[in-house]
Amino acid sequence: MYRHLVKRGGAGRALAGQFLHAGTSVGANLEEAQGSPSKVDFIARTTIALKEAREAHYWLRLFERCRLGDLALISPLCREAGEIVAILTTSVKNAKSNVDR
């Protein structure tokens, strides 16, 4: 997606870096969460991943609505990003409820 936006130029090129940062941060934070020494740290890292996933989803929605790239490429990614946000939201909620017990 990043390369696609950069090749197209214009506003998409200017915003592509923001999307790349948010999107890659999700995986990095989830990897860190897997190695967390405590439940509290796991929740903190997963919450950061959720925030980054929301940001990546925002950029995809913006690209889609402003037609900054090929909709056949953007639309499925936008749906998938929404699914990732939903999964991470559930994961954070479940982890928090397990800590509260």
C-alpha positions in Angstrom: 0.0 0.0 0.0 2.8 2.4 0.9 4.6 1.8 -2.4 1.3 2.3 -4.3 0.7 5.6 -2.6 4.2 6.9 -3.1 4.1 6.0 -6.8 0.8 7.9 -7.3 2.3 11.0 -5.8 0.4 14.0 -4.5 -1.4 13.9 -1.1 -1.2 10.1 -1.0 2.6 10.3 -1.1 2.7 12.8 1.7 0.5 10.7 3.9 1.9 7.3 3.1 4.6 7.5 5.8 2.0 8.1 8.5 0.2 5.0 7.4 3.4 2.9 7.2 4.4 4.0 10.7 1.0 3.2 12.2 0.6 -0.1 10.4 4.0 -1.5 11.2 3.7 -0.4 14.8 0.8 -2.7 15.4 2.8 -5.8 14.8 5.8 -4.5 16.7 3.7 -3.8 19.8 1.9 -7.1 19.6 5.3 -8.9 19.4 6.4 -7.0 22.5 3.1 -7.9 24.2 3.8 -11.6 23.7 7.0 -11.3 25.7 5.5 -9.2 28.4 6.6 -10.1 31.9 3.2 -9.2 33.4 -0.5 -9.0 32.6 -0.3 -5.2 33.1 2.5 -4.9 30.6 0.7 -7.1 28.2 -2.4 -4.9 28.4 -0.4 -1.7 28.0 1.4 -3.0 24.9 -1.8 -4.4 23.4 -3.6 -1.1 24.0 -0.8 0.7 22.1 -1.2 -1.8 19.3 -4.9 -1.1 19.3 -4.3 2.7 19.1 -2.0 2.2 16.2 -4.5 -0.1 14.4 -7.1 2.6 14.8 -4.8 5.1 13.3 -3.9 2.8 10.4 -7.6 2.2 9.8 -8.2 6.0 9.9 -5.6 6.5 7.1 -7.1 3.8 5.0 -10.6 5.3 5.4 -9.1 8.7 4.4 -7.4 7.2 1.4 -10.6 5.5 0.4 -12.9 8.5 0.8 -10.5 10.9 -0.8 -9.7 8.4 -3.6 -6.0 8.8 -3.1 -5.3 5.4 -4.5 -6.8 2.3 -6.2 -10.0 1.5 -4.4 -9.7 -2.2 -5.4 -6.5 -2.2 -3.3 -7.6 0.1 -0.5 -11.2 -1.1 0.3 -10.2 -4.7 1.3 -7.4 -3.4 3.4 -9.8 -1.0 5.1 -12.2 -3.8 5.9 -9.4 -5.9 7.3 -8.1 -3.0 9.4 -11.5 -2.7 10.9 -11.5 -6.4 11.7 -8.1 -6.0 13.4 -9.4 -3.1 15.5 -12.3 -5.2 16.6 -10.1 -8.2 17.5 -7.7 -6.0 19.5 -10.5 -4.2 21.2 -11.9 -7.6 22.4 -8.4 -8.8 23.4 -7.8 -5.7 25.5 -11.2 -5.9 27.2 -10.8 -9.6 28.0 -7.3 -9.1 29.3 -8.5 -6.2 31.6 -11.4 -8.3 32.9 -9.0 -11.2 33.7 -6.7 -8.8 35.7 -9.7 -7.4 37.6 -10.7 -10.9 38.8 
